[in-house]
């Protein structure tokens, strides 16, 4: 099992990075929240990882914090929630927001996340309500240019399975409304409108 990787980011996208770890390139699938935290780091980066093994594939998932990884591991234990859906959940809301939604039984908020239907949202609340602890505040995100934020938000939504035209339209509407503070925020707001 690969518990973490420490190395230099060679390529980065909102949902995937290529890390050079002592000459070996690892493709790591990440949530948008992790991308937000590592996008401006040029030196060595450490990602907590989980290796998902199936008959036909091995996928490496990476997280900036142990809290994100812990939530991911709890999510994939819920029947009907696979790694792709769990990454979508972490991309669509913060760990604290997710925990709050589960504790409050907010099925409507959970249902708004990518890949989560009503039955899955209800199952998540039922199975995780007593397994989630309190949350901590998310770190502040540095300033970025609007063009880059829009581009990355659209790319992330397309990676989550939405049509590019639809993603661009909603992101542009959100920017006109003044919601261009971060890629992560734009994605969360866009997911609520889709």
C-alpha positions, 0 to 999 in steps of 0.5 A: 500500500502507498500511504503518501507521496512526496515529490515535485508536481510535473503536471497539474489539473483540477482533478489529477496531478503527475508527481515525480518522486525520485524519478518515478512519475505517479498519476494521482487523482485528486479532489478540487480541494487538494488542487486548490491547496497545491496549485501554486506550490513549486517545491516538494509536495506531500500527498496522503494517498490511497491505492484502489485496486480492481480487477482491471485497474489500479488507481492512486488517489491523493489528498492534501490533508489526512482529514480529506483522506479519512472522509474519502475512506469512509465514503467508499465504505458506503454501499453505492459510493465508489472512488469516483463519486467520493472524489466528486463529493470532496470536489463539491464541498468542503470536509466541514460542510459535508460533515455538517450536512450529514449530521443535520441529515440534509439529504437535499444538500447531499443530493446536489453533489455529483453522483449522489442520488436521493437513496445514496444521500439517505444511505450516507446520512444513515451510515455516516452520521455517527462516524463523523467527528467535528470539523476544522476551518479550511485554510485561506486560498491565495488570490488568482486571476479570473481567467485562470479560475474560470478555465480551471473550474470549467475543466473540473466540471467537465472532468466530473462528467458535465457538458463543457457548454453547460459548465461554461455558461454556469461559471460565466453567470457565477463570475458575473454575479461576483463569485470568482474568489476561488476555483473550489467556490465556483465549482461548489456554486455551479454544482448547486445550480446544475 
